Amino acid sequence: MKKTLIAVAAAAALTATSAFAEITFGAWLRSALIPVAYDGEDYLGGLTQSWGGAARTAVLGVNGVSEDGMAGFTFEIRNQAGEGINMGDRTVTWLKPIEQLKLSVGKFDGGDNGFREGTGFGAWNWVRPSATTGLFFNGDDSIMDATGGDGFMAEIFPIEGFKVMVNVPFLRSFDDSKLTKANAKAYDIYKKTQIGAAYTIDGTGTLKVLWTGVSEESKIGNSKYDYTGKIGVAFDLTAVENLYLAIGAKFDIVDEDYKVNSIEIDDETGINDCKDWGGAKNKAYFALNASYKVSDAITFNMNGGVKLFKESGFDPKWGIGAGVDYVIMEGLTLNADVRYISETKYSKNGVKIDGNDDSVSFLIGATKTIGSNGNIGIGFQGATNGSGFSAFNAYKNKTVDGYTKAGYSDNFAWCVPVMFNLSF
């Protein structure tokens, strides 16, 4: 939920001593109407949002803070189109036993740990092309991992500019009938703990280090191999006026011979062949996000990255994207965006499948401000080689020499989105 809040403070008695709390309300809404789209074979239409799923048409976010600023809460509820009322991204209670320590429990959004890195521009804020808004262009966590869900978080501020964060993903219930038996064990909770540290140098930038635990085990023959987790490092540069620049990397901490089962599609026959990919989780990512405001009218954006595999038969994957926002006149902005990724990824039955084709996506659109809190936009988006969009897949069944190639496509998909955005 965007932190721009409406409503004024509401007095609420918390104790017999007549302490008061400030209660504020907020909302962030996005819906994408797609009057027409093409998946490579059929013409489609629908109502969705940037990342797929039901349109976010109504949200209520409530924040409460005690008068002394040492306790508070936040919660969100939604009424998404066709789904009824449901829980939002977060519902959290927090306390500060001392000024330098904040303790929170509840359901967290992915960025609540304060370490999530990414810049959302262009197609990220429209209808996201599946491949080219993935790893290298993720506007939420292309550099640092986001971790949300139920849990406990401690944030420590020992000195000015320095922060330490611990995020433990506790579960909602002790009842094994509601959770898998393994997930209810304490070890399986603590092994996924996320720990981060950030230090801000005033006028220069912020250095961040983040550990995300995983602890998976693979048995190959009589040997066992571990995938422990990921470590990320990033630096946010703030020394240059009007420039946002974040650069960083993530590394898997894993035994060299760690393997996972996956699926490959034979290019000649189209048959899905199951096999082990040696070291498929032993990889490293290097990513960059940048945004530069040239003037009040023009903002340039770019991002990109490289994904490297160790001890595997894959060449490195890489991607790059760029966009521009141009204010044509007050209240009317042109959005343009183009992205390239060297190797696309498909999904079949929930399993990631690596393809052999690159992909290009593009956006051209215009956004009109409506009043003080909303805007509407219309655009045209395209994506090559079966990339598809968050709202619909590109047509993926292709018959070659009598074989049906599921999950492989070179089709061009496009859509005409009409975007409704509102924030309070």
C-alpha positions in Angstrom: 0.0 0.0 0.0 1.3 3.4 -0.9 2.3 5.4 2.1 0.3 8.5 1.0 -2.5 8.5 3.6 -5.8 10.2 3.7 -7.9 11.2 6.7 -6.8 13.2 9.7 -5.8 11.9 13.1 -8.7 10.3 15.0 -8.5 10.4 18.8 -8.8 7.0 20.4 -8.5 6.4 24.2 -5.9 3.6 24.8 -5.6 3.6 28.6 -7.2 5.1 31.6 -4.6 7.8 31.5 -6.2 9.1 28.3 -3.3 8.5 26.0 -4.3 8.9 22.4 -3.4 7.3 19.1 -3.2 8.7 15.6 -5.4 6.6 13.2 -4.9 7.1 9.5 -6.4 5.4 6.4 -4.9 4.7 3.0 -5.4 2.8 -0.2 -3.6 1.8 -3.4 -5.6 0.4 -6.2 -4.8 -0.8 -9.7 -7.0 -2.5 -12.3 -6.2 -3.3 -15.9 -9.1 -3.6 -18.4 -8.0 -5.4 -21.5 -10.6 -4.9 -24.2 -8.6 -7.0 -26.7 -5.5 -9.1 -26.7 -3.9 -11.8 -28.9 -2.0 -14.9 -27.6 -0.7 -16.0 -31.0 -3.8 -17.9 -31.9 -6.9 -16.5 -30.3 -8.3 -13.0 -29.5 -8.9 -12.5 -25.8 -10.2 -9.9 -23.3 -10.5 -9.5 -19.6 -10.1 -7.6 -16.3 -6.9 -8.1 -14.3 -4.0 -6.1 -12.8 -0.3 -5.7 -13.6 0.8 -9.0 -12.1 -2.2 -11.0 -13.1 -5.1 -12.2 -11.0 -8.3 -10.3 -9.9 -8.4 -6.5 -10.4 -7.7 -4.6 -7.2 -10.8 -2.4 -7.1 -11.2 -1.7 -3.4 -8.7 -1.6 -0.5 -8.8 -0.3 3.0 -5.5 0.2 4.9 -5.5 1.3 8.5 -2.5 2.5 10.6 -2.5 3.3 14.3 0.4 4.8 16.2 0.5 5.7 19.9 1.0 9.2 21.0 4.6 8.5 22.1 5.4 6.6 18.9 6.3 3.4 20.8 3.5 1.1 19.7 1.2 0.6 16.7 -0.5 -1.6 14.2 -1.4 -1.8 10.5 -3.9 -3.9 8.6 -5.3 -4.1 5.1 -8.5 -5.7 3.7 -9.4 -5.9 0.0 -12.5 -6.4 -2.1 -10.9 -7.5 -5.4 -13.2 -7.9 -8.4 -15.1 -11.2 -8.3 -13.4 -12.4 -5.1 -15.2 -10.8 -2.2 -13.4 -9.4 0.9 -10.1 -10.9 1.7 -6.8 -10.1 3.6 -4.4 -7.6 2.2 -0.6 -7.6 2.1 -0.1 -7.1 5.8 -1.6 -7.2 9.2 1.0 -6.3 11.9 1.3 -5.3 15.5 4.5 -3.6 16.6 6.1 -2.4 19.8 9.3 -0.5 20.7 10.6 -1.5 24.1 13.3 1.1 23.6 13.8 3.7 20.9 16.6 1.6 19.2 14.5 -1.6 18.9 11.2 -2.4 17.0 9.5 -5.8 17.4 6.7 -6.8 15.0 4.5 -9.8 14.6 1.9 -10.6 12.0 1.7 -11.0 8.2 4.3 -8.9 6.3 4.5 -7.7 2.8 7.7 -8.6 0.9 9.2 -5.2 1.2 8.4 -4.6 4.9 11.9 -5.7 5.9 13.3 -2.5 4.3 15.8 -4.4 2.1 13.8 -5.1 -1.1 15.5 -3.6 -4.1 14.1 -2.7 -7.5 12.7 0.0 -9.7 9.2 -0.3 -11.3 8.8 1.5 -14.6 7.2 1.1 -17.9 5.6 -2.3 -18.4 6.1 -3.2 -14.7 3.3 -0.7 -14.0 1.1 -1.8 -16.9 0.5 -5.5 -17.8 3.7 -7.3 -17.2 5.2 -9.4 -20.0 6.0 -12.7 -18.4 9.7 -13.2 -19.4 10.9 -9.7 -19.7 9.6 -8.5 -16.3 11.1 -11.5 -14.5 14.5 -11.8 -12.9 16.4 -8.9 -14.4 13.5 -6.5 -14.5 11.7 -7.3 -11.3 10.6 -3.9 -9.9 10.3 -5.3 -6.4 13.3 -7.6 -5.7 15.7 -7.8 -8.7 18.7 -7.4 -6.4 17.6 -8.2 -2.8 15.1 -11.0 -1.9 11.7 -10.0 -0.7 10.3 -12.1 2.1 6.7 -11.8 3.2 4.1 -13.9 5.0 3.5 -14.6 8.7 6.3 -14.2 11.1 8.3 -12.1 13.6 10.6 -9.2 12.8 13.1 -7.4 14.9 14.7 -4.2 13.7 17.7 -2.8 15.6 19.1 0.7 15.2 22.3 0.7 17.4 23.7 3.9 16.0 22.5 6.6 13.5 22.5 5.3 10.0 23.0 1.6 10.9 20.2 -1.0 10.9 20.1 -4.7 11.6 17.0 -6.8 10.7 16.0 -10.3 11.6 12.9 -11.8 10.0 11.7 -15.3 11.2 8.9 -16.9 9.1 6.7 -18.3 11.9 3.5 -20.1 10.9 -0.1 -19.5 11.7 -0.9 -22.8 13.4 0.6 -25.6 15.4 -2.0 -27.9 13.9 -0.3 -30.3 11.4 -3.7 -30.9 9.7 -3.5 -27.4 8.4 0.2 -27.4 7.5 2.5 -30.1 6.2 4.1 -31.9 9.1 7.6 -30.9 8.1 6.7 -27.2 7.9 5.4 -27.3 11.5 8.8 -28.2 13.0 10.8 -25.5 14.6 13.9 -26.4 12.6 12.0 -25.8 9.4 11.0 -22.4 10.6 14.4 -21.1 11.9 16.4 -22.4 8.9 14.5 -19.9 6.7 15.4 -16.9 8.9 16.4 -13.7 7.0 19.1 -11.5 8.4 20.2 -8.2 7.0 22.3 -5.1 7.8 22.3 -1.7 6.2 24.5 1.3 6.7 23.7 4.7 5.3 26.4 7.3 4.6 24.7 10.6 4.6 25.0 12.3 1.1 26.6 9.2 -0.4 24.4 6.1 -0.3 23.4 2.9 1.5 25.3 -0.4 1.7 23.1 -3.5 2.3 23.9 -7.1 3.0 21.0 -9.7 3.3 21.0 -13.4 4.1 18.0 -15.5 3.2 18.0 -19.1 4.6 16.7 -22.0 2.7 18.4 -25.3 3.9 17.2 -27.9 1.4 18.9 -31.3 1.0 19.3 -33.5 -2.0 20.3 -37.2 -1.8 22.2 -38.5 -4.8 23.2 -42.1 -4.4 24.7 -42.5 -1.0 25.7 -38.8 -0.8 23.8 -35.8 0.6 24.2 -32.3 -0.7 22.9 -29.0 0.8 21.4 -25.8 -0.5 21.8 -23.5 2.5 20.4 -20.2 1.2 21.3 -17.0 -0.6 23.3 -13.9 0.2 22.8 -10.6 -1.4 24.8 -7.4 -1.4 23.7 -4.0 -2.8 24.6 -0.4 -2.8 22.2 2.5 -3.4 23.8 5.6 -4.6 22.3 8.9 -3.5 25.2 11.3 -4.1 24.0 12.5 -7.5 21.0 14.8 -7.6 18.0 13.3 -9.5 19.7 9.9 -9.9 18.6 6.7 -8.3 21.2 3.9 -8.8 21.2 0.5 -7.2 23.7 -2.2 -8.1 24.2 -5.6 -6.4 24.4 -9.3 -6.6 22.9 -12.5 -5.1 24.7 -15.8 -4.7 23.4 -19.2 -3.9 25.3 -21.0 -1.0 25.1 -24.6 -2.2 27.2 -27.7 -2.5 28.8 -27.9 -5.9 27.1 -31.2 -6.8 23.6 -30.1 -5.6 21.0 -31.2 -8.1 17.3 -30.6 -8.6 14.8 -32.4 -10.8 13.5 -30.4 -13.7 12.2 -30.8 -17.2 13.7 -30.2 -20.6 12.0 -30.1 -24.0 13.7 -31.8 -26.9 13.8 -29.3 -29.7 13.6 -32.0 -32.4 10.8 -34.1 -31.0 9.0 -31.8 -28.6 9.0 -34.5 -26.0 9.5 -33.5 -22.4 12.5 -35.3 -21.0 12.9 -35.4 -17.2 16.5 -35.3 -15.9 18.7 -33.8 -13.3 20.4 -30.5 -14.0 23.7 -30.6 -12.2 24.2 -27.4 -10.2 21.0 -25.8 -11.4 20.6 -24.0 -8.1 24.3 -23.1 -7.9 24.0 -19.7 -9.5 24.8 -16.0 -9.2 22.8 -12.9 -10.2 24.2 -9.5 -10.9 21.7 -6.7 -11.4 21.5 -2.9 -11.8 18.5 -0.5 -11.6 18.7 3.2 -12.4 16.4 6.1 -12.9 17.5 9.7 -13.8 15.3 12.7 -13.9 16.7 14.9 -16.7 14.1 17.6 -16.2 10.6 18.1 -14.9 9.4 16.7 -18.2 11.7 13.7 -18.8 12.7 10.7 -16.7 14.9 7.9 -18.1 14.9 4.4 -16.5 17.0 1.3 -17.1 17.7 -2.0 -15.6 19.4 -5.3 -16.5 21.5 -8.1 -15.2 23.3 -11.4 -15.8 22.5 -14.9 -14.4 25.4 -17.3 -14.1 25.2 -21.1 -13.5 28.1 -23.1 -12.1 28.8 -26.6 -13.4 25.9 -26.6 -15.8 25.5 -26.8 -19.5 23.7 -23.4 -19.8 25.3 -20.3 -21.1 24.8 -17.2 -18.9 21.4 -15.5 -19.3 21.3 -11.8 -19.5 18.8 -9.0 -20.0 18.5 -5.3 -20.4 15.7 -2.8 -20.5 15.1 0.9 -20.8 12.2 3.3 -20.6 11.2 6.9 -20.7 8.4 9.0 -19.1 7.8 12.2 -21.0 5.3 14.8 -19.7 3.6 16.0 -22.9 1.6 18.6 -21.0 0.4 19.1 -17.4 -1.5 15.9 -16.4 -0.6 13.9 -19.6 2.5 11.7 -19.7 3.9 9.4 -22.4 5.3 6.1 -21.3 7.6 4.0 -23.5 9.5 0.9 -22.6 11.6 -1.9 -24.4 13.2 -5.0 -22.8 15.3 -7.9 -24.0 16.1 -11.2 -22.4 18.5 -13.7 -23.9 16.6 -16.8 -22.9 13.0 -17.2 -22.0 11.4 -19.3 -19.3 8.2 -21.3 -19.6 6.1 -23.1 -17.1 4.3 -26.4 -17.3 2.3 -27.9 -14.5 4.0 -25.4 -12.1 7.5 -26.5 -13.1 9.9 -24.0 -14.6 11.1 -25.0 -18.1 14.0 -23.2 -19.8 13.6 -22.5 -23.4 16.1 -21.6 -26.1 14.7 -18.4 -27.5 15.3 -14.8 -26.6 12.5 -12.4 -26.1 11.7 -8.7 -26.7 8.8 -6.8 -25.2 7.7 -3.2 -25.7 5.2 -0.7 -24.4 3.9 2.5 -25.8 1.2 4.3 -23.7 -0.2 7.5 -22.4 -1.4 8.3 -18.9 -3.8 11.1 -17.9 -4.0 12.4 -14.4 -7.6 12.4 -13.0 -8.2 14.8 -10.1 -5.6 14.7 -7.2 -5.5 10.9 -6.6 -6.0 9.0 -9.8 -5.0 8.4 -13.3 -6.0 6.4 -16.4 -3.8 5.1 -19.1 -4.2 3.4 -22.5 -1.4 1.6 -24.3 -0.2 -1.1 -26.7 2.1 -3.9 -25.5 3.8 -6.7 -27.4 6.1 -9.7 -26.5 7.9 -12.0 -28.9 8.8 -15.7 -28.8 6.0 -17.0 -26.5 6.8 -14.7 -23.6 3.2 -13.9 -23.0 1.8 -11.7 -20.2 0.9 -12.0 -16.6 -2.8 -12.0 -17.5 -2.5 -14.7 -20.2 0.1 -17.0 -21.7 1.2 -16.9 -25.3 -0.3 -19.8 -27.2 2.2 -22.6 -26.4 1.1 -25.8 -28.2 3.0 -26.3 -31.5 2.9 -29.4 -33.6 6.2 -30.3 -35.4 6.7 -33.5 -37.4 3.7 -35.1 -35.7 4.8 -34.1 -32.1 2.9 -31.6 -30.0 5.4 -29.2 -28.4 3.8 -28.1 -25.1 5.4 -25.1 -23.5 7.4 -24.0 -26.5 6.3 -21.2 -28.8 7.7 -18.5 -31.0 4.4 -16.6 -31.2 4.0 -12.9 -30.9 1.5 -11.8 -28.2 0.0 -8.4 -27.7 -2.6 -6.6 -25.7 -4.3 -3.2 -25.4 -4.5 -2.4 -21.7 -6.6 0.4 -20.1 -5.1 1.1 -16.7 -7.0 2.5 -13.7 -4.8 3.7 -10.8 -5.9 5.3 -7.6 -4.0 6.1 -4.3 -4.9 7.9 -1.1 
